Amino acid sequence: MTKDLRIIPLGGLGEIGKNMTVFEYGSNLMVVDCGVMFPENDMYGIDLVLPDFTYIIENQDRLRGIVLTHGHMDHILALTYLLREVETPVYGTPLTLGIVKRQLEEKNLKHRADLRTLLPGEGIHIGPFKINPYAVAHSIPDAVGLVIETPVGRVVHTGDYKLDETPAGGTRTDMETLKRLTKDGVLVMLGDSTNADKPGRTETEQVVADTLDSLFADAHQQRIIIATFSSLLARIQEIARLAEKHGRRLAITGRSLLENTGLARELGYLDIPDQVLMDIGDQTVPADRQVILATGSQGEPSSALNRMANGEHRDIKVNSGDLIIVSGGTIPGNEEDVGRMLNKLFERGANVIYGALAKVHVSGHGSRDEIRIMLEAIKPRFLIPAHGEARHLHLHGQIAQEAGMRRDEIFILKNGAQWVTDGHRAWTEESLALDDVFVDGRLVGEIGEIVMRDRQRLSQDGFVVALIPVNGRNELVGEPQFVSRGFVYLRDAGDLLEAGREEVKRHYRRGSHDLRHLMENFFYEHTRSRPVVLPRFIQV
């Protein structure tokens, strides 16, 4: 084994989600984060996208531990899949581990859990790596960045952060500790790039609190319904405080919100008095004294707010005049779902407030000025922009050059890249071949690119089943028939059907039995659509 430090991103570069990075030195591997990505609009039927764990599974005898920066799903949810394959300690702050523990219990994997607490200010050793966590301001409590001491130099993994001076929950990014831990120099920084295309600084969470306070004060005779992320505990705390301040009771609907608020109250991260809470179906509390906290800021089909928009929620019917606040930024790819939900809520007569109308959400990631402040505070010798799509990574690199770094000190990597350093020089070696791993119900990894292409074609052009009658000698003995879904209504396509039957008979009698591609080309020539064709031979 060489004594070089090797850093391999398995996810999170060129995308928002499935954050996961391998650190390797000698015979030791350590992983930071283990998250999922939620499916894009053209990933039909897919529930989650996982990183490719192959490298970790093949080298599990060298795996010394997994360190988690915070409890968002794009950083922790893939653990329930990886821990089926490997056994290793998992380190995280108390809230992060509380969320992980609940997820493992739901998947009957509690017996695989070796969960170990990680606290800011308390360093731990994992093989040759010393991990020094420091607190960061983000949109979930108990988030940390990491200063990792390795035999060849110091690494900073910023995690997700913003430099908020008045954060909800009171936890600021601890730049003093970070500077102290890095005073002797930093070899490389892996830096959050999410908002590298946003000028200035990300607004403070206090702006949202002030906006919500004003909306509560003006909501005379109105029921208030608020949708936000279930992990945004600081905002949930603020909503509970405002409910109590304005003499209202708070009801919670949506499974993830109920679970997260219950866990956070149990661990002491939320302070919501029992007398403020009410059951969602309580009819004794007047509507204008209610605040309903719901899932659904992303327009998810099964979320509480979306069910309200469709008139399908068991307990809440949206009434004319209800004030509905969507307090969550729209994740790229969810714009259509959110827009559709908002339209339905407006049609039901609700007064809907969302990001374009009022400052009801701010990002948990720092913008360009904060990225530059972080670079200038740490002064890394090398930079690996992380956590972002391609444009974010490149823009982070541009900010670094403006801050004085040379282009050859900045590495814009893709997932699977192997970045190597001996403490003096840095270079890249041949990338690992990685595939996205799709989760579809109980299928994990069985859905590949061919199936995904078929699903995309089915969604665009439908399919045709060609039923071809043959005898025991595989001779054609009748008229081929077609069954179609999502292509054309065949009863209204008599000429096309007749031409298709003649095409099948002519080519089959000539000995050509590759009828799938033949008929796909035939339908394309006649309709400029290319349905999936499935020939089925029927013995008669």
C-alpha positions in Angstrom: 0.0 0.0 0.0 1.2 3.5 -0.8 1.3 6.2 1.8 -0.6 8.7 -0.3 -4.0 10.1 0.7 -6.7 9.2 -1.8 -10.1 11.0 -1.9 -12.8 9.4 -4.0 -16.3 11.0 -4.3 -18.9 8.3 -4.8 -21.8 10.9 -5.0 -22.6 14.6 -4.6 -20.5 15.9 -7.5 -22.4 17.1 -10.6 -25.7 16.6 -8.8 -27.6 17.6 -5.7 -27.9 14.5 -3.6 -26.3 11.1 -2.7 -23.4 12.8 -1.0 -20.7 10.3 -0.1 -16.9 10.5 -0.1 -14.2 7.9 0.6 -10.9 8.9 2.3 -8.2 6.3 1.9 -4.7 6.0 3.4 -2.7 2.9 3.3 -4.9 0.0 4.3 -7.6 2.2 5.8 -10.8 3.5 4.4 -13.2 6.1 6.0 -16.4 7.4 4.5 -18.0 10.8 5.1 -21.8 10.8 4.6 -24.0 8.2 2.9 -27.0 9.9 1.3 -29.6 9.4 -1.4 -30.8 11.5 -4.4 -34.5 11.8 -5.1 -35.5 10.9 -8.6 -35.7 13.3 -11.4 -38.9 13.7 -13.4 -37.8 11.3 -16.2 -36.9 8.5 -13.7 -40.3 6.8 -14.0 -41.2 4.6 -11.1 -38.0 5.2 -9.2 -38.2 6.0 -5.5 -34.6 6.8 -4.7 -31.2 6.8 -6.3 -28.2 5.4 -4.3 -24.5 5.8 -4.7 -22.7 2.9 -6.1 -21.3 1.0 -3.0 -19.2 -1.5 -5.0 -15.8 -0.1 -4.0 -16.7 0.0 -0.3 -18.1 -3.5 -0.3 -15.1 -4.9 -2.2 -12.8 -3.2 0.4 -14.9 -3.6 3.5 -12.1 -5.3 5.4 -10.3 -1.9 5.3 -13.4 0.2 6.2 -12.8 1.8 9.6 -16.0 3.9 9.9 -18.6 6.3 8.5 -18.8 9.9 9.7 -22.1 11.8 9.1 -22.1 15.6 8.9 -25.9 16.1 9.6 -29.3 14.4 9.4 -30.6 15.4 5.9 -31.7 12.5 3.7 -29.2 13.4 1.0 -26.4 12.7 3.6 -27.7 9.7 5.6 -30.6 7.8 4.1 -28.4 5.4 2.0 -27.1 3.9 5.2 -30.1 1.7 5.4 -28.9 0.0 2.2 -25.1 0.1 2.8 -25.4 -1.5 6.3 -27.1 -4.5 4.8 -23.8 -5.2 3.1 -21.1 -4.1 5.6 -20.5 -3.7 9.3 -18.8 -0.6 10.6 -19.1 2.1 13.2 -21.2 5.1 12.3 -20.3 8.4 13.9 -22.7 11.4 14.2 -24.1 14.1 16.4 -27.0 13.0 18.8 -29.8 14.3 16.5 -28.2 12.8 13.4 -27.8 9.4 15.1 -31.4 9.6 16.5 -32.7 10.0 12.9 -30.4 7.2 11.7 -31.5 4.9 14.5 -35.2 5.4 13.7 -34.5 4.6 10.0 -32.6 1.4 10.8 -35.4 0.3 13.1 -37.9 0.8 10.3 -35.9 -1.5 8.1 -35.3 -4.1 10.8 -31.6 -3.3 10.8 -31.2 -2.2 14.4 -28.9 -5.2 15.0 -26.5 -3.7 12.4 -26.2 -0.4 14.2 -22.9 0.5 15.9 -23.7 4.2 16.5 -21.1 6.4 18.2 -21.6 10.0 19.3 -19.6 12.8 17.6 -19.6 16.1 19.4 -18.1 19.5 18.3 -14.9 20.1 20.3 -14.2 16.4 20.9 -11.8 14.8 18.4 -12.0 11.1 17.6 -9.6 8.7 15.9 -10.7 6.5 13.0 -7.7 4.5 11.9 -5.0 7.0 10.8 -7.5 9.8 10.6 -8.3 12.2 13.5 -11.7 13.8 13.1 -12.3 17.2 14.6 -16.0 18.3 14.2 -17.0 21.9 14.5 -20.5 23.4 14.6 -22.0 24.9 11.4 -25.2 26.8 10.8 -27.5 24.9 8.5 -31.2 24.2 8.1 -31.1 21.3 10.6 -29.7 21.3 14.2 -26.5 19.4 15.1 -24.8 19.9 11.8 -21.0 19.9 11.7 -18.1 20.4 9.4 -15.0 18.3 9.8 -11.3 19.0 10.1 -9.6 15.7 9.3 -6.0 15.3 10.3 -4.2 12.7 8.0 -0.6 11.6 7.9 0.1 13.8 4.9 -1.8 16.9 5.9 -5.0 18.5 7.1 -8.4 18.2 5.2 -11.4 20.4 5.7 -14.8 19.0 4.8 -17.1 21.9 5.2 -20.3 19.9 5.2 -23.4 22.0 4.4 -23.1 25.5 5.9 -24.0 29.1 5.9 -22.5 32.1 7.8 -25.6 33.2 9.5 -25.1 35.6 12.4 -28.7 35.3 13.6 -29.6 31.6 12.9 -32.8 30.1 14.1 -31.8 27.8 16.9 -28.8 29.9 17.8 -26.0 27.8 16.3 -23.6 29.8 14.2 -20.8 28.4 12.0 -17.9 28.2 14.5 -15.3 30.0 12.5 -13.2 30.7 15.5 -12.8 27.0 16.2 -12.3 26.3 12.5 -9.5 28.8 12.3 -7.8 27.4 15.4 -8.0 23.9 14.1 -6.4 25.0 10.8 -3.9 27.5 12.0 -1.0 25.3 10.8 -2.3 25.0 7.3 -4.8 23.0 5.2 -3.8 20.7 2.5 -7.2 20.4 0.8 -10.8 21.7 1.3 -13.9 20.0 0.1 -16.3 22.9 0.0 -20.1 23.2 -0.2 -20.9 24.7 -3.7 -24.7 24.6 -3.7 -25.2 28.4 -3.9 -22.1 29.3 -5.9 -24.4 30.9 -8.4 -26.1 33.2 -5.8 -24.5 36.6 -5.3 -23.9 38.2 -1.9 -24.8 36.4 1.3 -27.7 34.1 2.0 -30.2 35.9 4.1 -30.5 35.1 7.8 -33.2 32.8 9.1 -34.3 35.7 11.2 -35.8 37.3 8.1 -38.2 34.3 7.8 -39.1 34.5 11.4 -40.0 38.2 11.0 -42.1 37.5 7.9 -44.0 34.7 9.5 -44.7 36.8 12.6 -46.2 39.5 10.4 -48.3 37.0 8.5 -49.6 35.5 11.8 -50.4 39.0 13.1 -52.4 39.9 9.9 -54.3 36.6 9.7 -57.5 37.8 11.3 -60.3 35.2 11.3 -58.1 32.9 9.2 -56.9 29.4 9.7 -53.2 29.1 9.0 -51.7 26.1 7.2 -47.9 26.0 6.8 -45.9 23.5 4.8 -42.2 23.1 5.4 -39.4 20.5 5.3 -39.8 18.0 8.1 -36.1 18.3 8.9 -36.2 22.1 9.3 -36.5 21.9 13.0 -35.4 25.4 13.7 -38.3 26.7 11.6 -40.7 24.3 13.2 -39.6 25.7 16.6 -40.3 29.2 15.3 -43.7 28.3 14.1 -44.6 26.7 17.4 -43.4 29.9 19.2 -45.5 32.1 16.9 -48.5 29.9 17.5 -48.2 30.4 21.2 -47.5 34.1 20.9 -50.6 34.7 18.8 -52.9 32.5 20.9 -53.2 29.6 18.5 -52.9 25.9 18.8 -50.6 23.8 16.7 -51.6 20.6 14.9 -49.1 18.5 12.9 -50.0 16.3 9.9 -47.7 14.2 7.7 -45.7 11.1 8.8 -42.2 12.6 8.5 -43.2 15.7 10.4 -44.8 13.8 13.2 -41.8 11.4 13.5 -39.1 14.2 13.3 -40.9 16.5 15.8 -41.5 13.6 18.2 -37.8 12.6 18.0 -36.6 16.2 18.3 -38.8 16.9 21.4 -37.6 13.6 23.0 -34.0 14.6 22.5 -34.5 18.2 23.6 -34.0 19.9 20.2 -37.6 21.2 20.1 -39.4 23.0 23.0 -43.1 22.8 22.3 -45.3 22.9 25.4 -48.0 20.2 25.4 -50.7 22.9 25.8 -49.8 24.4 22.5 -50.3 21.2 20.6 -53.7 19.8 19.4 -54.8 16.7 17.6 -55.3 17.2 13.9 -59.0 16.2 14.1 -59.9 18.4 17.1 -63.1 20.2 16.3 -63.3 22.1 19.6 -60.7 24.6 18.6 -62.0 27.4 16.3 -60.4 27.5 12.9 -59.1 31.0 13.4 -57.2 29.7 16.5 -55.5 26.9 14.6 -52.1 26.5 12.9 -51.8 23.4 10.8 -48.2 22.3 10.2 -48.0 20.0 7.2 -45.6 18.2 4.9 -45.7 19.1 1.2 -43.5 22.0 0.4 -42.2 20.1 -2.6 -45.7 19.1 -3.9 -45.0 15.4 -3.2 -48.1 13.4 -4.3 -48.7 11.7 -1.0 -47.8 14.7 1.2 -50.4 16.3 3.5 -50.7 19.6 1.7 -51.0 18.0 -1.7 -53.8 15.8 -0.3 -55.5 18.9 0.9 -55.1 20.5 -2.5 -56.8 17.5 -4.1 -59.5 17.3 -1.5 -58.3 14.0 -0.2 -57.0 14.7 3.3 -58.9 12.8 5.9 -59.0 15.6 8.5 -58.4 18.9 6.8 -60.6 20.5 4.0 -59.2 23.7 2.6 -61.8 26.5 2.9 -62.0 29.8 1.1 -60.0 32.3 3.0 -57.5 29.9 4.6 -54.0 31.3 4.8 -51.6 28.7 3.3 -47.8 29.4 3.6 -45.4 27.3 1.7 -42.2 27.8 3.7 -39.7 25.8 1.7 -37.6 26.5 -1.4 -38.5 24.4 -4.4 -35.8 21.8 -5.1 -34.8 21.7 -8.8 -37.0 19.1 -10.6 -40.0 19.7 -8.3 -41.2 22.9 -10.0 -44.1 21.2 -11.9 -45.4 19.4 -8.9 -45.3 22.5 -6.7 -46.9 24.7 -9.4 -49.7 22.2 -9.9 -50.4 22.0 -6.1 -50.4 25.8 -5.7 -52.8 26.2 -8.6 -55.3 23.7 -6.9 -55.0 25.5 -3.6 -55.8 28.9 -5.2 -58.8 27.3 -7.0 -60.1 26.2 -3.6 -60.1 29.8 -2.5 -57.1 29.8 -0.3 -54.8 32.8 0.2 -51.5 31.2 -0.7 -48.1 32.7 0.2 -45.0 31.2 -1.2 -41.4 32.3 -2.0 -42.2 34.6 -5.0 -44.6 36.6 -2.8 -42.9 36.9 0.6 -39.6 35.9 2.3 -41.0 32.7 3.8 -37.9 30.6 3.2 -34.1 31.1 3.0 -31.5 28.6 2.0 -29.4 26.7 4.4 -26.3 27.0 2.2 -23.9 30.0 1.9 -23.8 32.1 -1.2 -20.8 33.5 -3.1 -19.6 35.9 -0.5 -19.7 33.2 2.2 -17.9 30.8 0.0 -15.1 33.4 -0.5 -15.0 34.1 3.3 -14.5 30.4 3.9 -11.7 30.1 1.4 -9.9 33.2 2.7 -10.2 31.9 6.3 -8.9 28.4 5.6 -6.5 29.2 2.7 -6.3 25.6 1.5 -3.4 24.6 -0.8 -5.9 22.6 -3.0 -9.6 22.9 -3.5 -12.2 20.3 -4.4 -15.6 22.0 -4.9 -18.3 19.5 -3.7 -22.0 19.3 -3.2 -23.4 20.8 -6.4 -24.2 20.4 -10.0 -21.5 21.0 -12.6 -22.2 24.7 -12.8 -21.9 25.1 -9.1 -18.6 23.3 -8.9 -17.1 25.4 -11.7 -18.4 28.7 -10.2 -16.9 27.7 -6.9 -13.6 27.2 -8.7 -13.9 30.7 -10.2 -14.5 32.2 -6.8 -11.3 30.5 -5.6 -9.3 31.9 -8.4 -10.7 35.4 -7.6 -9.5 34.8 -4.0 -6.0 34.1 -5.3 -5.8 30.3 -6.0 -4.2 29.1 -9.2 -6.2 27.1 -11.7 -3.9 24.0 -11.2 -4.7 24.0 -7.5 -8.4 23.6 -8.1 -9.8 20.2 -9.0 -13.3 20.0 -10.6 -14.0 16.3 -10.2 -16.8 13.9 -11.2 -18.2 11.0 -9.1 -15.7 8.2 -9.1 -12.6 10.4 -9.6 -9.6 9.4 -7.6 -7.8 12.5 -6.2 -4.4 11.6 -4.8 -1.8 13.6 -2.8 1.5 12.9 -1.1 1.2 16.1 1.0 3.1 18.1 -1.6 1.7 17.4 -5.0 -1.8 16.4 -6.0 -3.0 14.5 -9.1 -5.9 12.4 -10.3 -5.8 8.7 -11.3 -8.1 6.6 -13.4 -11.7 7.0 -12.2 -13.8 4.3 -10.8 -16.7 3.1 -13.0 -19.8 4.0 -11.1 -23.5 3.4 -11.9 -26.5 5.0 -10.3 -28.3 2.4 -8.2 -32.1 2.8 -8.6 -34.5 1.8 -5.8 -38.0 0.8 -7.1 -40.1 -0.6 -4.2 -38.2 -3.6 -3.0 -36.0 -3.7 -6.1 -32.5 -2.3 -5.3 -30.1 -2.2 -8.3 -32.2 -4.5 -10.5 -33.4 -1.6 -12.5 -30.7 -0.6 -15.0 -30.3 1.8 -17.9 -32.0 -0.5 -20.4 -35.1 -0.6 -18.3 -35.0 3.1 -17.7 -34.8 3.8 -21.4 -37.8 1.5 -22.0 -39.8 3.3 -19.3 -39.0 6.7 -21.0 -40.1 5.3 -24.4 -43.2 3.9 -22.9 -44.0 7.3 -21.3 -43.6 9.0 -24.7 -44.9 6.6 -27.3 -46.6 3.7 -25.5 -46.4 0.1 -26.5 -47.9 -2.4 -28.9 -48.2 -6.2 -28.4 -48.2 -8.1 -31.7 -50.1 -11.4 -31.3 -48.9 -13.8 -34.0 -50.7 -17.2 -34.4 -48.4 -20.1 -35.4 -48.8 -23.9 -35.6 -46.5 -26.6 -34.2 -44.1 -26.1 -37.1 -43.9 -22.3 -36.4 -45.9 -21.6 -39.6 -48.1 -18.6 -39.7 -51.7 -19.9 -39.5 -53.9 -16.8 -39.1 -54.1 -13.0 -39.0 -51.7 -11.2 -36.6 -53.5 -9.0 -34.1 -52.3 -5.9 -32.3 -53.0 -4.7 -28.7 -51.9 -1.1 -27.8 -51.7 1.1 -24.8 -50.5 4.7 -24.9 -49.9 4.6 -28.7 -52.9 5.0 -30.9 -56.5 3.8 -30.5 -56.3 0.9 -32.8 -60.0 0.8 -33.6 -59.6 4.2 -35.2 -56.5 3.1 -37.1 -57.8 0.5 -39.5 -55.5 1.3 -42.4 -52.4 1.3 -40.1 -53.5 -2.0 -38.6 -54.0 -3.6 -42.0 -50.7 -2.4 -43.3 -49.0 -3.7 -40.1 -50.5 -7.1 -40.5 -49.3 -7.4 -44.1 -45.8 -6.3 -43.0 -45.7 -9.0 -40.3 -47.0 -11.7 -42.7 -44.6 -10.8 -45.5 -41.5 -10.7 -43.4 -42.4 -13.8 -41.3 -43.0 -15.9 -44.4 -39.6 -14.8 -45.8 -38.0 -16.2 -42.7 -37.4 -13.0 -40.7 -38.4 -13.6 -37.1 -36.9 -10.4 -35.6 -40.3 -8.7 -35.7 -39.7 -6.3 -32.8 -37.3 -4.0 -34.6 -39.1 -4.5 -37.9 -42.5 -3.3 -36.4 -40.9 -0.5 -34.4 -39.4 0.8 -37.6 -42.7 0.3 -39.4 -44.7 2.3 -36.9 -42.1 5.0 -36.9 -42.2 5.4 -40.7 -46.0 5.7 -40.6 -46.5 7.8 -37.4 -43.1 9.3 -36.5 -43.6 7.7 -33.1 -41.6 4.7 -31.9 -43.7 2.6 -29.5 -42.2 -0.4 -27.7 -43.3 -3.5 -29.7 -43.6 -6.9 -28.0 -44.1 -9.8 -30.4 -45.9 -12.8 -28.8 -46.2 -16.1 -30.7 -49.4 -18.0 -29.9 -49.5 -21.7 -30.7 -52.9 -22.7 -32.3 
